[in-house]
Amino acid sequence: MNDVKRFSTLLDLLNYKENIPSYHRGNLIHAIMDFAASTGDVELEESCQREIERIKAKNSSYSQD
């Protein structure tokens, strides 16, 4: 399973949805990223970092409206 699919499957299993407040989504992704770092899972850690950046960018676009 490729890294993007693995990350997507993980989020599906955790019922991760866009309608959940970004604060809670960010906390979840940070927790997964910490776990990935502690187990040496660089690919998962990078996927988490990309998702965090996506959340930040989306929040930033809302604040500029």
mmCIF file of the N, C-alpha and C atoms, coordinates in Angstrom:
data_MODEL
# 
_entry.id   MODEL 
# 
loop_
_atom_site.group_PDB 
_atom_site.id 
_atom_site.type_symbol 
_atom_site.label_atom_id 
_atom_site.label_alt_id 
_atom_site.label_comp_id 
_atom_site.label_asym_id 
_atom_site.label_entity_id 
_atom_site.label_seq_id 
_atom_site.pdbx_PDB_ins_code 
_atom_site.Cartn_x 
_atom_site.Cartn_y 
_atom_site.Cartn_z 
_atom_site.occupancy 
_atom_site.B_iso_or_equiv 
_atom_site.pdbx_formal_charge 
_atom_site.auth_seq_id 
_atom_site.auth_comp_id 
_atom_site.auth_asym_id 
_atom_site.auth_atom_id 
_atom_site.pdbx_PDB_model_num 
ATOM 1   N N  . MET A 1 1  ? 0.856   -1.177 0.000  1.00 0.00 ? 1  MET A N  1 
ATOM 2   C CA . MET A 1 1  ? 0.000   0.000  0.000  1.00 0.00 ? 1  MET A CA 1 
ATOM 3   C C  . MET A 1 1  ? 0.899   1.237  0.000  1.00 0.00 ? 1  MET A C  1 
ATOM 4   N N  . ASN A 1 2  ? 0.612   2.177  -0.919 1.00 0.00 ? 2  ASN A N  1 
ATOM 5   C CA . ASN A 1 2  ? 1.458   3.369  -0.956 1.00 0.00 ? 2  ASN A CA 1 
ATOM 6   C C  . ASN A 1 2  ? 1.152   4.292  0.225  1.00 0.00 ? 2  ASN A C  1 
ATOM 7   N N  . ASP A 1 3  ? 2.033   5.244  0.440  1.00 0.00 ? 3  ASP A N  1 
ATOM 8   C CA . ASP A 1 3  ? 1.942   6.095  1.632  1.00 0.00 ? 3  ASP A CA 1 
ATOM 9   C C  . ASP A 1 3  ? 0.678   6.948  1.665  1.00 0.00 ? 3  ASP A C  1 
ATOM 10  N N  . VAL A 1 4  ? 0.288   7.488  0.513  1.00 0.00 ? 4  VAL A N  1 
ATOM 11  C CA . VAL A 1 4  ? -0.914  8.323  0.469  1.00 0.00 ? 4  VAL A CA 1 
ATOM 12  C C  . VAL A 1 4  ? -2.139  7.483  0.789  1.00 0.00 ? 4  VAL A C  1 
ATOM 13  N N  . LYS A 1 5  ? -2.217  6.298  0.214  1.00 0.00 ? 5  LYS A N  1 
ATOM 14  C CA . LYS A 1 5  ? -3.353  5.405  0.467  1.00 0.00 ? 5  LYS A CA 1 
ATOM 15  C C  . LYS A 1 5  ? -3.365  4.971  1.934  1.00 0.00 ? 5  LYS A C  1 
ATOM 16  N N  . ARG A 1 6  ? -2.215  4.682  2.484  1.00 0.00 ? 6  ARG A N  1 
ATOM 17  C CA . ARG A 1 6  ? -2.129  4.255  3.887  1.00 0.00 ? 6  ARG A CA 1 
ATOM 18  C C  . ARG A 1 6  ? -2.611  5.367  4.816  1.00 0.00 ? 6  ARG A C  1 
ATOM 19  N N  . PHE A 1 7  ? -2.184  6.601  4.553  1.00 0.00 ? 7  PHE A N  1 
ATOM 20  C CA . PHE A 1 7  ? -2.603  7.741  5.368  1.00 0.00 ? 7  PHE A CA 1 
ATOM 21  C C  . PHE A 1 7  ? -4.110  7.964  5.227  1.00 0.00 ? 7  PHE A C  1 
ATOM 22  N N  . SER A 1 8  ? -4.602  7.892  4.013  1.00 0.00 ? 8  SER A N  1 
ATOM 23  C CA . SER A 1 8  ? -6.035  8.066  3.761  1.00 0.00 ? 8  SER A CA 1 
ATOM 24  C C  . SER A 1 8  ? -6.854  6.992  4.467  1.00 0.00 ? 8  SER A C  1 
ATOM 25  N N  . THR A 1 9  ? -6.397  5.755  4.419  1.00 0.00 ? 9  THR A N  1 
ATOM 26  C CA . THR A 1 9  ? -7.088  4.656  5.094  1.00 0.00 ? 9  THR A CA 1 
ATOM 27  C C  . THR A 1 9  ? -7.098  4.871  6.603  1.00 0.00 ? 9  THR A C  1 
ATOM 28  N N  . LEU A 1 10 ? -5.988  5.311  7.148  1.00 0.00 ? 10 LEU A N  1 
ATOM 29  C CA . LEU A 1 10 ? -5.902  5.600  8.582  1.00 0.00 ? 10 LEU A CA 1 
ATOM 30  C C  . LEU A 1 10 ? -6.922  6.666  8.978  1.00 0.00 ? 10 LEU A C  1 
ATOM 31  N N  . LEU A 1 11 ? -7.000  7.738  8.199  1.00 0.00 ? 11 LEU A N  1 
ATOM 32  C CA . LEU A 1 11 ? -7.956  8.803  8.506  1.00 0.00 ? 11 LEU A CA 1 
ATOM 33  C C  . LEU A 1 11 ? -9.395  8.310  8.389  1.00 0.00 ? 11 LEU A C  1 
ATOM 34  N N  . ASP A 1 12 ? -9.665  7.463  7.407  1.00 0.00 ? 12 ASP A N  1 
ATOM 35  C CA . ASP A 1 12 ? -11.011 6.883  7.271  1.00 0.00 ? 12 ASP A CA 1 
ATOM 36  C C  . ASP A 1 12 ? -11.369 6.051  8.496  1.00 0.00 ? 12 ASP A C  1 
ATOM 37  N N  . LEU A 1 13 ? -10.431 5.244  8.974  1.00 0.00 ? 13 LEU A N  1 
ATOM 38  C CA . LEU A 1 13 ? -10.682 4.409  10.151 1.00 0.00 ? 13 LEU A CA 1 
ATOM 39  C C  . LEU A 1 13 ? -10.965 5.248  11.395 1.00 0.00 ? 13 LEU A C  1 
ATOM 40  N N  . LEU A 1 14 ? -10.382 6.432  11.449 1.00 0.00 ? 14 LEU A N  1 
ATOM 41  C CA . LEU A 1 14 ? -10.576 7.324  12.594 1.00 0.00 ? 14 LEU A CA 1 
ATOM 42  C C  . LEU A 1 14 ? -11.768 8.264  12.401 1.00 0.00 ? 14 LEU A C  1 
ATOM 43  N N  . ASN A 1 15 ? -12.499 8.069  11.298 1.00 0.00 ? 15 ASN A N  1 
ATOM 44  C CA . ASN A 1 15 ? -13.682 8.881  10.985 1.00 0.00 ? 15 ASN A CA 1 
ATOM 45  C C  . ASN A 1 15 ? -13.339 10.367 10.875 1.00 0.00 ? 15 ASN A C  1 
ATOM 46  N N  . TYR A 1 16 ? -12.192 10.650 10.290 1.00 0.00 ? 16 TYR A N  1 
ATOM 47  C CA . TYR A 1 16 ? -11.702 12.017 10.085 1.00 0.00 ? 16 TYR A CA 1 
ATOM 48  C C  . TYR A 1 16 ? -12.529 12.671 8.987  1.00 0.00 ? 16 TYR A C  1 
ATOM 49  N N  . LYS A 1 17 ? -13.177 13.763 9.311  1.00 0.00 ? 17 LYS A N  1 
ATOM 50  C CA . LYS A 1 17 ? -14.043 14.465 8.359  1.00 0.00 ? 17 LYS A CA 1 
ATOM 51  C C  . LYS A 1 17 ? -13.727 15.955 8.364  1.00 0.00 ? 17 LYS A C  1 
ATOM 52  N N  . GLU A 1 18 ? -13.949 16.593 7.219  1.00 0.00 ? 18 GLU A N  1 
ATOM 53  C CA . GLU A 1 18 ? -13.711 18.032 7.094  1.00 0.00 ? 18 GLU A CA 1 
ATOM 54  C C  . GLU A 1 18 ? -14.614 18.858 8.002  1.00 0.00 ? 18 GLU A C  1 
ATOM 55  N N  . ASN A 1 19 ? -15.796 18.340 8.341  1.00 0.00 ? 19 ASN A N  1 
ATOM 56  C CA . ASN A 1 19 ? -16.721 19.135 9.149  1.00 0.00 ? 19 ASN A CA 1 
ATOM 57  C C  . ASN A 1 19 ? -16.355 19.145 10.636 1.00 0.00 ? 19 ASN A C  1 
ATOM 58  N N  . ILE A 1 20 ? -15.371 18.375 11.026 1.00 0.00 ? 20 ILE A N  1 
ATOM 59  C CA . ILE A 1 20 ? -14.859 18.416 12.399 1.00 0.00 ? 20 ILE A CA 1 
ATOM 60  C C  . ILE A 1 20 ? -14.006 19.685 12.513 1.00 0.00 ? 20 ILE A C  1 
ATOM 61  N N  . PRO A 1 21 ? -14.144 20.442 13.594 1.00 0.00 ? 21 PRO A N  1 
ATOM 62  C CA . PRO A 1 21 ? -13.365 21.685 13.722 1.00 0.00 ? 21 PRO A CA 1 
ATOM 63  C C  . PRO A 1 21 ? -11.866 21.455 13.498 1.00 0.00 ? 21 PRO A C  1 
ATOM 64  N N  . SER A 1 22 ? -11.249 22.421 12.831 1.00 0.00 ? 22 SER A N  1 
ATOM 65  C CA . SER A 1 22 ? -9.837  22.283 12.471 1.00 0.00 ? 22 SER A CA 1 
ATOM 66  C C  . SER A 1 22 ? -8.949  22.090 13.697 1.00 0.00 ? 22 SER A C  1 
ATOM 67  N N  . TYR A 1 23 ? -9.323  22.658 14.826 1.00 0.00 ? 23 TYR A N  1 
ATOM 68  C CA . TYR A 1 23 ? -8.540  22.489 16.050 1.00 0.00 ? 23 TYR A CA 1 
ATOM 69  C C  . TYR A 1 23 ? -8.455  21.008 16.424 1.00 0.00 ? 23 TYR A C  1 
ATOM 70  N N  . HIS A 1 24 ? -9.574  20.317 16.359 1.00 0.00 ? 24 HIS A N  1 
ATOM 71  C CA . HIS A 1 24 ? -9.597  18.894 16.717 1.00 0.00 ? 24 HIS A CA 1 
ATOM 72  C C  . HIS A 1 24 ? -8.891  18.043 15.662 1.00 0.00 ? 24 HIS A C  1 
ATOM 73  N N  . ARG A 1 25 ? -9.080  18.385 14.391 1.00 0.00 ? 25 ARG A N  1 
ATOM 74  C CA . ARG A 1 25 ? -8.375  17.657 13.332 1.00 0.00 ? 25 ARG A CA 1 
ATOM 75  C C  . ARG A 1 25 ? -6.874  17.839 13.481 1.00 0.00 ? 25 ARG A C  1 
ATOM 76  N N  . GLY A 1 26 ? -6.457  19.070 13.777 1.00 0.00 ? 26 GLY A N  1 
ATOM 77  C CA . GLY A 1 26 ? -5.033  19.345 13.960 1.00 0.00 ? 26 GLY A CA 1 
ATOM 78  C C  . GLY A 1 26 ? -4.445  18.575 15.132 1.00 0.00 ? 26 GLY A C  1 
ATOM 79  N N  . ASN A 1 27 ? -5.191  18.516 16.235 1.00 0.00 ? 27 ASN A N  1 
ATOM 80  C CA . ASN A 1 27 ? -4.719  17.750 17.396 1.00 0.00 ? 27 ASN A CA 1 
ATOM 81  C C  . ASN A 1 27 ? -4.554  16.277 17.056 1.00 0.00 ? 27 ASN A C  1 
ATOM 82  N N  . LEU A 1 28 ? -5.515  15.722 16.333 1.00 0.00 ? 28 LEU A N  1 
ATOM 83  C CA . LEU A 1 28 ? -5.433  14.316 15.942 1.00 0.00 ? 28 LEU A CA 1 
ATOM 84  C C  . LEU A 1 28 ? -4.217  14.071 15.055 1.00 0.00 ? 28 LEU A C  1 
ATOM 85  N N  . ILE A 1 29 ? -4.034  14.917 14.055 1.00 0.00 ? 29 ILE A N  1 
ATOM 86  C CA . ILE A 1 29 ? -2.912  14.744 13.131 1.00 0.00 ? 29 ILE A CA 1 
ATOM 87  C C  . ILE A 1 29 ? -1.583  14.922 13.859 1.00 0.00 ? 29 ILE A C  1 
ATOM 88  N N  . HIS A 1 30 ? -1.497  15.874 14.781 1.00 0.00 ? 30 HIS A N  1 
ATOM 89  C CA . HIS A 1 30 ? -0.266  16.036 15.563 1.00 0.00 ? 30 HIS A CA 1 
ATOM 90  C C  . HIS A 1 30 ? 0.026   14.786 16.404 1.00 0.00 ? 30 HIS A C  1 
ATOM 91  N N  . ALA A 1 31 ? -1.011  14.197 16.982 1.00 0.00 ? 31 ALA A N  1 
ATOM 92  C CA . ALA A 1 31 ? -0.810  12.977 17.780 1.00 0.00 ? 31 ALA A CA 1 
ATOM 93  C C  . ALA A 1 31 ? -0.307  11.837 16.898 1.00 0.00 ? 31 ALA A C  1 
ATOM 94  N N  . ILE A 1 32 ? -0.885  11.696 15.719 1.00 0.00 ? 32 ILE A N  1 
ATOM 95  C CA . ILE A 1 32 ? -0.429  10.655 14.787 1.00 0.00 ? 32 ILE A CA 1 
ATOM 96  C C  . ILE A 1 32 ? 1.007   10.937 14.367 1.00 0.00 ? 32 ILE A C  1 
ATOM 97  N N  . MET A 1 33 ? 1.324   12.196 14.112 1.00 0.00 ? 33 MET A N  1 
ATOM 98  C CA . MET A 1 33 ? 2.677   12.561 13.700 1.00 0.00 ? 33 MET A CA 1 
ATOM 99  C C  . MET A 1 33 ? 3.684   12.264 14.809 1.00 0.00 ? 33 MET A C  1 
ATOM 100 N N  . ASP A 1 34 ? 3.330   12.553 16.055 1.00 0.00 ? 34 ASP A N  1 
ATOM 101 C CA . ASP A 1 34 ? 4.213   12.235 17.182 1.00 0.00 ? 34 ASP A CA 1 
ATOM 102 C C  . ASP A 1 34 ? 4.458   10.731 17.274 1.00 0.00 ? 34 ASP A C  1 
ATOM 103 N N  . PHE A 1 35 ? 3.385   9.947  17.096 1.00 0.00 ? 35 PHE A N  1 
ATOM 104 C CA . PHE A 1 35 ? 3.529   8.494  17.135 1.00 0.00 ? 35 PHE A CA 1 
ATOM 105 C C  . PHE A 1 35 ? 4.423   8.021  15.989 1.00 0.00 ? 35 PHE A C  1 
ATOM 106 N N  . ALA A 1 36 ? 4.197   8.566  14.799 1.00 0.00 ? 36 ALA A N  1 
ATOM 107 C CA . ALA A 1 36 ? 5.011   8.186  13.643 1.00 0.00 ? 36 ALA A CA 1 
ATOM 108 C C  . ALA A 1 36 ? 6.482   8.506  13.894 1.00 0.00 ? 36 ALA A C  1 
ATOM 109 N N  . ALA A 1 37 ? 6.749   9.669  14.463 1.00 0.00 ? 37 ALA A N  1 
ATOM 110 C CA . ALA A 1 37 ? 8.133   10.054 14.756 1.00 0.00 ? 37 ALA A CA 1 
ATOM 111 C C  . ALA A 1 37 ? 8.761   9.114  15.772 1.00 0.00 ? 37 ALA A C  1 
ATOM 112 N N  . SER A 1 38 ? 7.983   8.729  16.781 1.00 0.00 ? 38 SER A N  1 
ATOM 113 C CA . SER A 1 38 ? 8.532   7.861  17.830 1.00 0.00 ? 38 SER A CA 1 
ATOM 114 C C  . SER A 1 38 ? 8.809   6.448  17.338 1.00 0.00 ? 38 SER A C  1 
ATOM 115 N N  . THR A 1 39 ? 8.136   6.053  16.260 1.00 0.00 ? 39 THR A N  1 
ATOM 116 C CA . THR A 1 39 ? 8.356   4.708  15.717 1.00 0.00 ? 39 THR A CA 1 
ATOM 117 C C  . THR A 1 39 ? 9.225   4.725  14.465 1.00 0.00 ? 39 THR A C  1 
ATOM 118 N N  . GLY A 1 40 ? 9.694   5.914  14.080 1.00 0.00 ? 40 GLY A N  1 
ATOM 119 C CA . GLY A 1 40 ? 10.573  6.017  12.917 1.00 0.00 ? 40 GLY A CA 1 
ATOM 120 C C  . GLY A 1 40 ? 9.859   5.889  11.585 1.00 0.00 ? 40 GLY A C  1 
ATOM 121 N N  . ASP A 1 41 ? 8.565   6.148  11.563 1.00 0.00 ? 41 ASP A N  1 
ATOM 122 C CA . ASP A 1 41 ? 7.776   6.048  10.330 1.00 0.00 ? 41 ASP A CA 1 
ATOM 123 C C  . ASP A 1 41 ? 7.801   7.405  9.620  1.00 0.00 ? 41 ASP A C  1 
ATOM 124 N N  . VAL A 1 42 ? 8.857   7.627  8.861  1.00 0.00 ? 42 VAL A N  1 
ATOM 125 C CA . VAL A 1 42 ? 9.089   8.915  8.211  1.00 0.00 ? 42 VAL A CA 1 
ATOM 126 C C  . VAL A 1 42 ? 7.981   9.247  7.213  1.00 0.00 ? 42 VAL A C  1 
ATOM 127 N N  . GLU A 1 43 ? 7.530   8.261  6.457  1.00 0.00 ? 43 GLU A N  1 
ATOM 128 C CA . GLU A 1 43 ? 6.499   8.504  5.453  1.00 0.00 ? 43 GLU A CA 1 
ATOM 129 C C  . GLU A 1 43 ? 5.197   8.984  6.095  1.00 0.00 ? 43 GLU A C  1 
ATOM 130 N N  . LEU A 1 44 ? 4.784   8.345  7.177  1.00 0.00 ? 44 LEU A N  1 
ATOM 131 C CA . LEU A 1 44 ? 3.566   8.753  7.866  1.00 0.00 ? 44 LEU A CA 1 
ATOM 132 C C  . LEU A 1 44 ? 3.749   10.137 8.487  1.00 0.00 ? 44 LEU A C  1 
ATOM 133 N N  . GLU A 1 45 ? 4.908   10.376 9.033  1.00 0.00 ? 45 GLU A N  1 
ATOM 134 C CA . GLU A 1 45 ? 5.200   11.686 9.619  1.00 0.00 ? 45 GLU A CA 1 
ATOM 135 C C  . GLU A 1 45 ? 5.102   12.787 8.553  1.00 0.00 ? 45 GLU A C  1 
ATOM 136 N N  . GLU A 1 46 ? 5.637   12.531 7.371  1.00 0.00 ? 46 GLU A N  1 
ATOM 137 C CA . GLU A 1 46 ? 5.568   13.507 6.282  1.00 0.00 ? 46 GLU A CA 1 
ATOM 138 C C  . GLU A 1 46 ? 4.136   13.714 5.805  1.00 0.00 ? 46 GLU A C  1 
ATOM 139 N N  . SER A 1 47 ? 3.357   12.650 5.752  1.00 0.00 ? 47 SER A N  1 
ATOM 140 C CA . SER A 1 47 ? 1.943   12.771 5.370  1.00 0.00 ? 47 SER A CA 1 
ATOM 141 C C  . SER A 1 47 ? 1.193   13.636 6.370  1.00 0.00 ? 47 SER A C  1 
ATOM 142 N N  . CYS A 1 48 ? 1.489   13.452 7.636  1.00 0.00 ? 48 CYS A N  1 
ATOM 143 C CA . CYS A 1 48 ? 0.861   14.269 8.678  1.00 0.00 ? 48 CYS A CA 1 
ATOM 144 C C  . CYS A 1 48 ? 1.257   15.728 8.522  1.00 0.00 ? 48 CYS A C  1 
ATOM 145 N N  . GLN A 1 49 ? 2.518   15.964 8.252  1.00 0.00 ? 49 GLN A N  1 
ATOM 146 C CA . GLN A 1 49 ? 2.985   17.340 8.088  1.00 0.00 ? 49 GLN A CA 1 
ATOM 147 C C  . GLN A 1 49 ? 2.269   18.011 6.924  1.00 0.00 ? 49 GLN A C  1 
ATOM 148 N N  . ARG A 1 50 ? 2.083   17.294 5.822  1.00 0.00 ? 50 ARG A N  1 
ATOM 149 C CA . ARG A 1 50 ? 1.362   17.860 4.676  1.00 0.00 ? 50 ARG A CA 1 
ATOM 150 C C  . ARG A 1 50 ? -0.087  18.186 5.045  1.00 0.00 ? 50 ARG A C  1 
ATOM 151 N N  . GLU A 1 51 ? -0.726  17.313 5.817  1.00 0.00 ? 51 GLU A N  1 
ATOM 152 C CA . GLU A 1 51 ? -2.111  17.557 6.227  1.00 0.00 ? 51 GLU A CA 1 
ATOM 153 C C  . GLU A 1 51 ? -2.191  18.765 7.160  1.00 0.00 ? 51 GLU A C  1 
ATOM 154 N N  . ILE A 1 52 ? -1.247  18.909 8.057  1.00 0.00 ? 52 ILE A N  1 
ATOM 155 C CA . ILE A 1 52 ? -1.221  20.070 8.948  1.00 0.00 ? 52 ILE A CA 1 
ATOM 156 C C  . ILE A 1 52 ? -1.068  21.355 8.132  1.00 0.00 ? 52 ILE A C  1 
ATOM 157 N N  . GLU A 1 53 ? -0.191  21.330 7.145  1.00 0.00 ? 53 GLU A N  1 
ATOM 158 C CA . GLU A 1 53 ? -0.013  22.503 6.284  1.00 0.00 ? 53 GLU A CA 1 
ATOM 159 C C  . GLU A 1 53 ? -1.291  22.800 5.505  1.00 0.00 ? 53 GLU A C  1 
ATOM 160 N N  . ARG A 1 54 ? -2.003  21.770 5.072  1.00 0.00 ? 54 ARG A N  1 
ATOM 161 C CA . ARG A 1 54 ? -3.260  21.951 4.351  1.00 0.00 ? 54 ARG A CA 1 
ATOM 162 C C  . ARG A 1 54 ? -4.305  22.607 5.262  1.00 0.00 ? 54 ARG A C  1 
ATOM 163 N N  . ILE A 1 55 ? -4.387  22.140 6.507  1.00 0.00 ? 55 ILE A N  1 
ATOM 164 C CA . ILE A 1 55 ? -5.328  22.719 7.474  1.00 0.00 ? 55 ILE A CA 1 
ATOM 165 C C  . ILE A 1 55 ? -4.988  24.187 7.722  1.00 0.00 ? 55 ILE A C  1 
ATOM 166 N N  . LYS A 1 56 ? -3.703  24.475 7.913  1.00 0.00 ? 56 LYS A N  1 
ATOM 167 C CA . LYS A 1 56 ? -3.276  25.859 8.154  1.00 0.00 ? 56 LYS A CA 1 
ATOM 168 C C  . LYS A 1 56 ? -3.622  26.753 6.968  1.00 0.00 ? 56 LYS A C  1 
ATOM 169 N N  . ALA A 1 57 ? -3.374  26.265 5.768  1.00 0.00 ? 57 ALA A N  1 
ATOM 170 C CA . ALA A 1 57 ? -3.665  27.056 4.570  1.00 0.00 ? 57 ALA A CA 1 
ATOM 171 C C  . ALA A 1 57 ? -5.157  27.328 4.442  1.00 0.00 ? 57 ALA A C  1 
ATOM 172 N N  . LYS A 1 58 ? -5.955  26.330 4.730  1.00 0.00 ? 58 LYS A N  1 
ATOM 173 C CA . LYS A 1 58 ? -7.405  26.502 4.648  1.00 0.00 ? 58 LYS A CA 1 
ATOM 174 C C  . LYS A 1 58 ? -7.876  27.508 5.697  1.00 0.00 ? 58 LYS A C  1 
ATOM 175 N N  . ASN A 1 59 ? -7.362  27.410 6.907  1.00 0.00 ? 59 ASN A N  1 
ATOM 176 C CA . ASN A 1 59 ? -7.720  28.368 7.958  1.00 0.00 ? 59 ASN A CA 1 
ATOM 177 C C  . ASN A 1 59 ? -7.279  29.781 7.585  1.00 0.00 ? 59 ASN A C  1 
ATOM 178 N N  . SER A 1 60 ? -6.118  29.887 6.983  1.00 0.00 ? 60 SER A N  1 
ATOM 179 C CA . SER A 1 60 ? -5.599  31.184 6.568  1.00 0.00 ? 60 SER A CA 1 
ATOM 180 C C  . SER A 1 60 ? -6.490  31.804 5.497  1.00 0.00 ? 60 SER A C  1 
ATOM 181 N N  . SER A 1 61 ? -6.974  30.988 4.579  1.00 0.00 ? 61 SER A N  1 
ATOM 182 C CA . SER A 1 61 ? -7.842  31.520 3.524  1.00 0.00 ? 61 SER A CA 1 
ATOM 183 C C  . SER A 1 61 ? -9.164  32.002 4.104  1.00 0.00 ? 61 SER A C  1 
ATOM 184 N N  . TYR A 1 62 ? -9.656  31.348 5.155  1.00 0.00 ? 62 TYR A N  1 
ATOM 185 C CA . TYR A 1 62 ? -10.892 31.789 5.802  1.00 0.00 ? 62 TYR A CA 1 
ATOM 186 C C  . TYR A 1 62 ? -10.695 33.121 6.514  1.00 0.00 ? 62 TYR A C  1 
ATOM 187 N N  . SER A 1 63 ? -9.539  33.304 7.117  1.00 0.00 ? 63 SER A N  1 
ATOM 188 C CA . SER A 1 63 ? -9.301  34.528 7.887  1.00 0.00 ? 63 SER A CA 1 
ATOM 189 C C  . SER A 1 63 ? -9.083  35.737 6.980  1.00 0.00 ? 63 SER A C  1 
ATOM 190 N N  . GLN A 1 64 ? -8.769  35.505 5.717  1.00 0.00 ? 64 GLN A N  1 
ATOM 191 C CA . GLN A 1 64 ? -8.554  36.608 4.783  1.00 0.00 ? 64 GLN A CA 1 
ATOM 192 C C  . GLN A 1 64 ? -9.848  37.052 4.111  1.00 0.00 ? 64 GLN A C  1 
ATOM 193 N N  . ASP A 1 65 ? -10.907 36.290 4.279  1.00 0.00 ? 65 ASP A N  1 
ATOM 194 C CA . ASP A 1 65 ? -12.204 36.637 3.658  1.00 0.00 ? 65 ASP A CA 1 
ATOM 195 C C  . ASP A 1 65 ? -12.901 37.741 4.406  1.00 0.00 ? 65 ASP A C  1 
# 
